[in-house]
Amino acid sequence: MAVTAISGISNVNACGYDIERAWTATDDCGNSTTVYQVIYVRDTTDPEFVNFPADTEVECDAVPAPANVTATDNCSTATVTFAQSSTTGCPYTITRTWTATDACGNQTVSSQTILVVDTTDPILVGVPADTQVECSDIPAPAMVTATDNCDQNMEVGYYEQFIPGNDCYYTLVRHWEVADDCGNTASANQVLYVTDTTDPSLVGVPANVTVECDAIPAVPVVTGIDNCDMNVAVSFNETATEGCPYTITRTWTGVDNCGNDVTSSQTITVIDTTYPVLHGVPASTELECDQIAPEAVVTATDNCSEDMIVSLDADTDYNECGFVFTRIWSVTDACGNTTTATQVINFVDTTDPIVTQGVPAELTIECDQDAPFYLPSFSDNCDDSLAVTAISGISNVNACGYDIERAWTATDDCDNSTTVYQVIHVRDTTDPEFVNFPADTEVECDAVPAPAT
């Protein structure tokens, strides 16, 4: 018997197909029998992942990139999709889910759990090294920042600790600290050893100067400033030389509370170029020769010297009509400055002689009288030997008389003169007198005598 088989595929789609098979048995007589088989080829098997990552624990800065997960399928090509979710906190988890889907919708879903932890401490950046500084040069706190493998918004805390020492030494400890979100911390210190080795400065020390001895400046107020000590003690000392000129040395010393000191000096050169002043010197004048020069009390003052002795030198120079009397006062101070002053008194004779015994100014006598003789007396304030001249003349002559005019002039050596005058009026005021004047008589009428002669 002969058996024949036939096979075919039908109902083909994305998810499978049908295999249709038929077997026919035919005997020699042509009798046949056929049987059929249908195989339904279907895809009901889920895909399988290849190289799927295992669950893991990592540092927050070492989170791996999602794996390149693929999938295989028994029938078709699987399509793989990816989704990721995460929790919050510290630690936190990342859940990565891959889904493999074949053409028939068979799916395989699988997840990787990554536990993300942070065990790494932050790092402080910019913490300065320990150092020794002057108390006036303490730097401002450094701007310290922090970095972390995970936390990008950390706040750095800061505080400063003062550790007492003494007036000249103490310690500052500067402390920075930071914590990340997971409680990992970092801290650092800077130690400042604060000292004072700087000398103070003096303020107000004047420059060297040269002054007159009466213009020595007052001692100024000099103060001290220091980088650390607010109350610098300033001491003062002054010394002086002798002589003219002389020097005054003023020295100020400032000491801070750490013993750092500074010294500064001013040298004052004291000179005396000012002349003394004479007081009471009388002005030059002119006096009559019989006057006495008035006494003068001349004193002296000086800007520097005291108890100066005023010397006087006098000189007389005679001339024909008087003399010149010169007084010269002189004074010298301790530095040799000399002042002189002069008074010149010119003694002159401008006074006329005076009449000490005069003559009658006017006199009348009878013409038969002799004119009396007179001689006036003169004196002079300066001249003891006056020259006296006299002149006489007759004027106003007439029948009844005339005038005798007399003048006496006294002249001193300087031609000062005084004249006195006398006029004698010679007059006839006397009545005539009869001679042989007849006496009264009684006669007869015929015996009247002739007039007498």
C-alpha positions in Angstrom: 0.0 0.0 0.0 1.3 3.4 -0.9 1.1 6.3 1.6 1.4 9.8 0.4 1.7 12.9 2.6 1.1 16.5 1.9 1.6 19.5 4.1 0.8 23.2 4.0 0.8 26.4 6.0 -2.2 28.6 6.4 -3.6 31.3 8.6 -0.2 32.9 8.8 -0.2 36.1 11.1 2.1 37.8 13.5 1.5 35.5 16.3 1.7 32.1 14.5 0.4 30.0 11.7 -1.4 26.7 11.1 0.4 23.6 9.6 -2.0 21.4 7.9 -0.9 17.9 7.1 -2.7 15.1 5.2 -1.6 11.4 4.7 -3.3 9.2 2.1 -3.0 5.4 2.1 -3.9 3.8 -1.2 -4.0 0.1 -1.8 -3.4 -1.7 -4.9 -7.0 -1.5 -5.8 -7.1 2.2 -5.6 -8.9 2.3 -2.4 -7.6 5.1 -0.2 -7.9 6.6 3.2 -6.8 10.1 4.1 -6.1 11.4 7.6 -5.6 15.0 8.5 -3.6 16.8 11.1 -3.6 20.5 11.9 -0.8 21.9 14.0 -1.6 25.3 15.4 1.8 27.0 15.7 1.3 29.8 18.3 3.6 32.2 20.4 2.7 32.2 24.0 6.2 32.3 25.5 7.4 35.5 27.1 10.7 37.0 25.9 13.8 36.6 27.9 16.3 39.3 29.0 19.9 39.1 28.1 22.6 40.6 30.5 20.0 41.9 32.9 21.8 43.9 35.7 21.7 42.7 39.2 20.5 44.7 42.2 23.4 46.8 43.6 24.5 49.3 46.2 26.5 52.3 45.0 27.8 55.7 46.2 25.7 58.6 45.2 28.5 59.8 42.8 28.8 56.3 41.3 25.3 55.7 40.1 25.8 53.6 36.9 24.1 54.5 33.6 21.2 52.4 32.8 22.3 49.1 31.3 21.8 48.3 27.7 19.4 45.5 28.2 18.2 43.4 25.3 15.8 40.5 25.1 15.4 37.3 23.0 12.2 35.6 22.0 11.4 32.2 20.8 9.4 33.4 17.9 9.9 37.1 17.2 12.0 40.0 17.9 11.3 41.5 21.3 11.1 45.2 21.9 12.6 46.5 25.1 11.3 49.6 26.9 12.8 51.3 30.0 11.4 53.2 32.9 13.0 54.5 36.1 11.7 55.8 39.4 13.4 56.7 42.7 12.7 57.4 46.3 14.0 60.4 48.3 16.1 60.5 51.5 19.4 59.1 52.4 19.9 56.5 51.3 17.5 56.3 48.5 16.6 53.7 45.9 16.5 53.8 42.1 14.2 51.3 40.5 15.0 50.7 36.9 12.4 48.6 35.0 12.7 47.1 31.6 9.8 45.6 29.7 10.4 43.1 26.8 7.4 42.7 24.5 7.4 40.3 21.6 5.2 40.6 18.5 2.4 38.7 20.1 2.3 40.9 23.2 4.0 38.4 25.4 5.8 40.5 28.0 8.6 40.0 30.5 9.0 42.7 33.1 12.0 42.8 35.3 13.5 45.5 37.6 16.9 46.4 39.0 17.0 48.0 42.4 20.0 50.3 43.1 20.5 51.4 46.7 22.2 54.7 46.6 24.2 55.5 49.7 26.5 58.4 50.7 29.3 57.4 53.0 31.8 60.0 51.7 32.6 63.0 53.9 32.4 66.5 52.3 35.7 68.3 51.7 36.3 71.9 53.0 38.1 74.1 50.5 40.1 77.2 51.3 41.0 76.6 55.0 44.1 78.6 55.5 47.1 77.2 57.3 48.0 78.1 60.9 50.1 81.2 61.1 51.5 83.9 63.4 50.3 87.4 62.9 50.6 90.8 64.4 47.6 91.9 66.5 47.0 94.7 64.0 47.2 92.3 61.0 44.6 89.7 62.0 43.1 88.6 58.7 39.4 88.4 58.1 38.1 84.9 58.3 38.7 83.0 55.0 35.8 82.3 52.7 35.8 78.6 53.2 33.5 76.5 50.9 32.7 72.8 50.7 32.4 70.3 48.0 30.7 66.9 48.2 30.3 63.9 46.0 26.5 64.3 46.2 25.3 67.4 48.0 25.7 70.6 46.1 24.0 73.0 48.5 25.8 72.7 51.7 26.2 75.6 54.2 29.6 75.9 55.9 29.3 76.8 59.6 31.9 79.0 61.3 32.8 80.0 64.8 35.9 81.5 66.4 37.4 80.7 69.8 39.5 83.1 71.8 42.2 81.5 73.9 43.6 84.0 76.4 47.3 84.4 76.8 48.7 87.6 78.1 48.8 91.3 77.0 51.3 90.4 74.3 50.1 87.0 73.1 46.9 85.1 72.6 45.4 82.5 70.3 42.5 82.6 68.0 41.1 79.2 66.8 38.9 79.5 63.7 36.7 76.5 63.2 34.7 75.6 60.0 32.4 72.6 59.8 30.0 71.2 57.2 27.5 68.3 57.0 26.0 66.9 53.8 22.4 65.7 53.5 23.4 62.2 54.7 25.1 63.4 57.9 28.6 63.0 56.7 30.7 65.8 58.2 34.0 67.6 57.8 35.7 70.1 60.0 38.9 72.1 59.9 40.7 74.6 62.1 43.1 77.5 61.6 45.1 78.6 64.6 46.2 82.2 64.6 49.0 82.9 67.1 48.5 86.6 67.7 51.6 88.6 68.9 52.7 92.2 69.2 56.2 92.9 68.1 55.5 96.3 66.4 56.8 99.5 68.0 54.3 102.2 68.6 54.4 105.5 66.8 54.5 109.0 68.2 52.1 111.6 67.0 52.7 115.3 67.4 56.5 115.4 67.7 57.5 118.8 66.2 60.3 119.3 63.7 63.6 120.8 64.7 63.4 124.5 64.8 65.5 127.7 65.4 63.8 130.3 67.5 64.5 133.5 69.4 65.0 133.1 73.1 61.7 134.8 73.8 59.8 132.6 71.4 60.5 129.1 72.8 57.4 127.1 72.0 55.5 125.4 74.7 55.9 121.7 75.1 53.3 120.1 72.8 51.1 117.2 73.7 52.6 114.1 72.1 50.5 111.0 72.0 51.3 107.4 71.0 49.5 105.1 68.7 50.0 101.4 68.5 48.7 98.5 66.4 47.4 96.9 69.6 47.6 99.0 72.7 45.1 101.8 72.8 46.8 103.5 75.8 50.5 103.9 74.9 52.4 105.5 77.8 54.4 108.5 76.6 57.1 110.0 78.8 58.9 113.3 78.3 62.4 114.5 79.1 64.1 117.9 78.3 67.8 118.9 78.5 69.5 122.1 77.6 73.0 123.3 76.9 74.5 126.5 78.0 75.8 129.5 76.0 74.6 131.6 73.3 73.2 130.2 71.2 72.1 127.1 73.1 70.0 124.0 72.4 67.0 122.5 74.0 66.5 118.8 73.4 63.1 117.5 74.0 62.7 113.7 74.0 59.5 111.7 74.0 59.4 107.9 74.6 56.3 105.8 73.9 56.1 102.2 75.3 53.2 99.9 74.6 52.0 97.2 77.1 54.3 94.6 75.4 57.4 96.7 76.0 57.8 97.8 72.3 59.1 101.3 72.4 59.8 104.3 70.2 61.8 107.5 70.9 61.7 110.7 69.0 63.4 114.1 69.8 63.1 117.7 68.8 66.1 120.0 68.9 65.3 123.6 69.5 68.2 125.9 68.7 67.7 129.1 70.8 69.3 132.2 69.4 69.2 135.9 70.4 69.4 138.3 67.6 67.2 140.9 69.2 68.8 144.0 70.6 68.1 145.3 74.1 65.8 148.2 74.4 66.8 151.4 76.3 64.1 153.1 78.3 64.0 156.6 79.5 66.5 158.1 77.1 65.6 161.8 76.8 65.3 163.5 73.5 67.9 165.8 72.3 67.1 169.3 73.3 68.4 172.9 73.5 68.9 174.6 76.8 70.0 178.0 77.9 73.6 178.1 79.0 72.6 178.8 82.6 70.3 175.8 82.7 71.3 172.4 84.2 70.9 169.3 82.2 68.1 167.3 83.8 69.1 163.9 85.2 68.0 160.9 83.2 67.3 157.4 84.6 67.9 155.1 81.7 67.1 151.4 82.1 67.1 148.5 79.7 65.0 145.5 78.9 65.8 142.5 76.7 63.8 139.6 75.3 66.2 137.2 77.1 68.7 138.8 79.4 68.0 140.2 82.8 70.0 142.5 85.1 71.8 144.3 82.4 74.0 147.2 83.3 73.5 150.4 81.4 76.7 152.4 80.9 76.9 156.2 80.3 79.5 158.1 78.5 79.4 161.9 78.3 81.3 164.5 76.3 81.3 168.3 76.3 82.3 170.4 73.3 82.6 174.1 73.9 82.0 176.9 71.3 81.9 180.7 71.3 78.3 181.0 72.4 77.9 177.9 74.5 78.7 174.2 74.4 77.3 170.9 73.3 76.8 168.2 75.9 76.5 164.7 74.5 75.3 161.7 76.5 75.7 158.1 75.2 74.0 155.2 76.9 75.0 151.7 76.0 73.8 148.3 77.1 74.9 144.8 75.9 72.9 141.6 76.5 74.3 138.2 77.3 74.6 137.3 73.6 76.5 140.4 72.7 73.7 142.4 71.1 74.4 146.0 71.9 72.1 149.0 71.8 73.2 152.6 72.1 71.2 155.8 72.4 72.4 159.4 72.3 71.0 162.6 73.7 72.5 165.8 72.5 71.9 169.0 74.6 72.9 172.1 72.8 73.5 174.8 75.4 73.0 178.2 73.8 72.8 181.8 74.9 69.7 183.5 73.5 69.0 185.5 76.6 69.6 189.2 76.6 71.5 190.7 79.5 69.3 192.2 82.1 69.5 195.6 83.9 70.4 195.1 87.5 70.5 198.8 88.3 68.8 201.2 86.0 68.6 204.9 85.5 65.5 207.2 85.6 63.7 206.6 82.4 62.8 210.3 82.0 63.9 213.4 83.9 63.2 217.1 83.7 65.7 219.7 84.9 66.0 223.4 84.8 68.2 224.7 82.1 70.6 226.2 84.6 71.1 222.8 86.2 73.8 220.3 85.3 72.6 217.0 83.8 73.2 214.3 86.5 75.5 211.4 85.7 74.1 207.9 85.7 75.7 204.5 84.9 73.3 201.5 84.7 74.4 198.1 85.8 73.9 194.9 83.7 74.2 191.2 84.3 74.0 188.1 82.0 73.0 184.5 82.5 76.2 183.3 80.9 78.6 186.1 80.2 80.4 187.6 83.2 82.2 190.3 81.2 79.6 192.3 79.4 80.6 195.1 77.0 78.7 198.2 77.8 78.5 201.1 75.3 76.9 204.5 75.9 75.7 207.2 73.4 74.3 210.6 74.1 72.7 213.3 72.0 70.7 216.5 72.1 67.4 216.9 70.4 64.4 219.1 70.3 66.4 222.3 70.8 64.2 225.4 71.1 64.0 228.7 72.9 62.7 227.1 76.0 65.1 224.1 76.3 66.2 220.9 74.7 66.3 217.1 75.3 69.3 215.2 76.3 68.9 211.5 75.0 71.1 208.9 76.5 71.4 205.1 75.6 73.4 202.4 77.3 73.8 199.0 75.5 75.1 195.9 77.2 76.2 193.1 74.8 77.2 189.5 75.8 79.5 187.2 73.9 76.7 185.8 71.8 75.6 189.3 70.7 72.5 189.3 72.8 72.1 192.9 73.9 70.0 195.0 76.1 69.6 198.8 75.8 68.3 201.2 78.4 67.3 204.7 77.5 67.1 208.0 79.4 65.7 211.3 78.3 66.5 214.5 80.3 64.2 217.3 79.4 66.2 220.5 79.9 63.5 223.3 80.4 63.2 226.8 81.6 60.3 226.8 84.0 61.7 229.4 86.4 60.2 232.9 86.5 62.6 235.9 86.1 63.6 237.8 89.3 63.6 241.6 89.5 66.7 243.5 90.4 66.4 246.9 92.3 62.7 246.6 92.3 61.4 249.7 93.9 59.6 249.4 97.1 56.2 250.7 97.7 56.3 254.3 98.8 54.0 257.3 99.5 54.8 260.6 97.7 53.2 263.8 97.1 51.3 264.1 94.0 53.8 266.3 92.5 56.7 264.1 93.4 55.8 260.9 91.6 59.1 259.4 90.6 59.9 258.2 87.2 59.7 254.4 86.6 62.8 252.6 87.9 65.1 250.9 85.4 
